[in-house]
Amino acid sequence: MTNPEESRPVVFGVDARHPGQPALAWAADEAVRRRAPLRMVHAESPFRLGLGGFDGVVSRKSGCSPGEEALDEAVAFVTGRHPGLDVAAFLLEGAPAQVLCRQSEEAQLVVLGSRRLNRLEEFLSGGSVAVPVSAQAACAVVVVLEPEDAVCRSPYLVVGADGSRASEAAVDYAFETAAVRGADLHALWVWEPTLLDSADEVLALQKCRRLLFETMAERAERHPDVTVSRQVVRGHPVEELARASEHALAVVVGRRGRGGFTGMRLGSVPHGLLHRAHCPVVTVPTSGRH
């Protein structure tokens, strides 16, 4: 019997200006691991593409746009890497972030490359995709910042935990992905005292360790093949998670809310990791699929 989860695609956003082969390779490999089809999508303004159908799918004509050429190159790359993978390519009308968020409604995962825009460029650029899609997508979003560390001897994922519903969704995703990957899981709880915090540091850290153990215990029982380590540290969440991500396969964090209309309300931790992490960043919505 077909697993309904496997029937939903991994979606990859194709950027004609920045092909991003490491990200495409990551998406194709993940589709194979999940036994899922790979759907590659490039979106362009209708003013650049000309007339399209009511469903938003643009009629493809040989050499008619850079987007089509980018899709053709992406298909060739993926089929060469995984000849048996179920691959489809779509040239769609609309703003890239909005198109990809619509695609996420049917996907189990959206994978994007990153052009490493700074925060001002993100705000001013109409082509900024990673932040708004990570903030608004209906499923988990992976932003691949650079190639995977091929020399990693013991593969592992890092997940940020803080006891919130958002982090619980991230922990669930991290366990599932570690199981698929055959990887270990490192759970990191970062305690960040505020200027008004009068709590005893020793007691505060003990409480965090207890909550982290409780968060991981039941899920670890459901995934006995995943080796789990737990750590509580004092510091800034972005800095500590970025440091822990240096040799990780991915760093996984939760997302609170839907991000607002502009998509810039991603949250300080996932947004910061998009600039600081050394590995792919996975943002998991509190509700919805992951």
N, C-alpha and C positions, 0 to 999 in steps of 0.2 A: 504494500500500500504506500502511496506517495505521501511523504511528510508535507503538510501544508506550508510549513516554514521554508522547506527547500524549494517550493514552487515559486516563492517570491524572489525577485532578482536582487542582485547586488548592482547598484547604480553607480556609474562613474561619470563625472562631469568632465567633458573634453574641452580644453581651452586651446583655441587655435594659435594664440600668441605665446603660449607656454605649454608645449605638449606634455611634459611631466611624465616621462617613461617610468621613473621609480614608483610614482603613484599608480600608474596604470598596471604595472607589474604586481603591485600590492593588491589591487582590486581583483585582477585575474586570478592570482594565487588564492585569495580569500574565497572567491566564488567556487573554485575547485574544492577547497577544503570543506565548504558548506554544501557542496553538491547543488549549487544554485546557478541559474543562468546569469550571464553578465549583460547588463543593458548600458550601452554607452550613449551619452546624450550631449549634444552641442546645441546651445541656444543662441539665436541672434535676433536682433531687432527686425521687425517686418519691413522697415524702411531700407534695410540692407539686403534683405532676401527677396523682396518683391511679393507677389501674391502667394498666399498659402491657403490650405483648406480650412474649413470651419473647425476641424479638430485640432488645429495648430500644427499639424504635420506638413512640412514643406515638401513639395515635389522636388525630387533630386534630379539635377541635370549635371552631366559630367563637367567638372571644373567650374561650376557656377559660383562657388564661394570658398574662402579659406576654411570655413567650417566643414564643408564636405571633404576637402582634402585631408583635414585633420582626422576626421572620422575614418576615412579609408586607410590612413596610416595606422590608426589605432587598431582597426580590425586586423590588418596584416600583422601587426606586432603580437596581438593576443593569440591569433590562430597559429602563428609560428611557435609561440611559447606553450600553448595548450591546444593541440589540434582537435581534441574531442569536446572542447567547451562549447556550450550553447551560448552564442554571441549574437546580439542584435544592436544596430546603430540607428540613432534617430537624430534628424536635424529638425529642431523645433523653433517656433516663433516665440519671442518674449525675452524678458530680462532673465539672465542666467540664474540668479538666486531664486526668483519666483518659479521658474520652470523646474528647477531641481527640488524645491520644496513640494511642488505638486507631485513630482515623481516619487518622493519619499513616502507618500500615502500608500503606495503599493509595494514598497521595497522593504527588505529586511536590513539594509545597510546602504548608506551613501558614502562614496569615497571621493575625495578631492585632493588635488595637488595644492601647493601653496606658492605664491610668488613673493612671500616674505614682505608684504607691504607693512610699512610702519603705521602707527595709529592714525596719523593725519592723512596718509594716502588711503587708508581704509575708509575714512569718513568722506573724502572728496571723490574717490574713484567710483564711477558707475559700474566698474567691472569687479568690484570687491565681492567675493562669493563666499569664502570660507567662514567669515563671521556671521553673516545673516543666515546661511544655511545651517550652520551649527546651532544657531539660536532658535530656529523656527521649524526645522525638519520634524516629521512625525516619527522618525526612527533614529537609531544611532548614526552619527556622522564621524567618519575618520578623515582627518587631515594629515596627509603624508608630507612631512617636512623634508625628508632626505631618505636615501636608501637605508634598508635595514642593515644592522651591524652583522655582517656575514661571519665575523670571527667570534661571536658570542658562544661560549662553550656550553652554557646552561641557560637556555632561553627562558625568559620570564616576562610577565606583565606587571605593571605597577597600577594600583587602584587607590584613589583617594577616598578616605572614609571620614565622616564626621557625625554620624548618627542621624542625619537628615534623610527624608524620603528620597531626595535626589541622589544622595550617595548610596542608598540601598539599591536603587536601580542600577547604578554604576557597578556595584559589587556583584549583583546578579549577572550582568553582562560580562564582567571580567572573569567570573568563574566559568561561564559557558564557553567563552573564547579560549581560556587557558586549557579547558578540556579538549576542544577541537584542535588546538595547536600542539597539545602534548607539552605544555609549558608550565613552569611554576608560577605562583602568584605571590606578589609582595604587597601587602596592605599597609598603607601609611596613613596615620592619623596625626595631623599637625595641630598642635595647640598653640594658638596665637593670643597671648594675653593683651588686653586693651589697657589704655591709660587709667580707666576707671576700675579695672579688675583688682579686687582685693583678695582674691582666692589664694590660699596657700599653694605654692607651686607643686610641692610634693604630693599633696592630696589631689590637686587638679590632674596631675599626670597619672596618678593611680586610678582615678575615675575614668580617664580616657582609655587606659589600658583595659579596664573591665568592660567598658562599652564596646571597644574594638573586638575583644574576645567574643562577646555575646553576638555582635554583628556577623562575625565570620563562622562561628561554631556550627550553626544549623546548615549553612550552605556548604561547609566543608564536609559534613556528613553525606550530603547529597552528591558530592563530587570527590569520592575517596581517592581517585587517581591524581588529583591536583595537590601538589605539595605547596603548603601555605606558610608564609612567614608574616609576622606582625610586628609593627614598630610604631611607637609614639615618640614624636619629637617636638621640641619647642621651636617656633620660628614662624616664618611667613609661608603660607601654603604654596604659593607659586614657586618661590625659591626652593623649598624643600622637595616638592614634587618634580621640579625641573632637574634638580641635582640627582634624584633617585632614578630619573628617566634616562640617564646617560647611556646605558647599555641595554635598555629594555626593548622588547618588541613593540610595546605601545604603553602609553599612560592613559588611564581611563578615569574620567570624572563625570559627575552628574550635572544636570542642567535644571535650573529652577524656572518654571513658567515657559511661555511660548516666545518670549523675546520681543514682543511689541511689533508694530508695523515696520519700523526701519530695520529691525533685526540687529541693532547694535547693543541691545540689552542682553548680552550673552552671559554676563556674570564675570566677576573679576578673575576668578581662578581659571576657568577654561579659556577666557580671552587672554590672560597672561601667559598661559602655557603655549598658545599658538605662536607666541613670540619667543618663548624661552626654552621650550622642551627640546630634547635631543633625539626624539623618536616620534612616530605618529601619535597624534592626540585624538582620543575617542571621546566624544561628548554624547552622553546618553540622556534622553528626556525622562522626566519623572514619570510621566504617563505615556502610553503608546507602546510601540513595539521596539524591542531591542534584541 
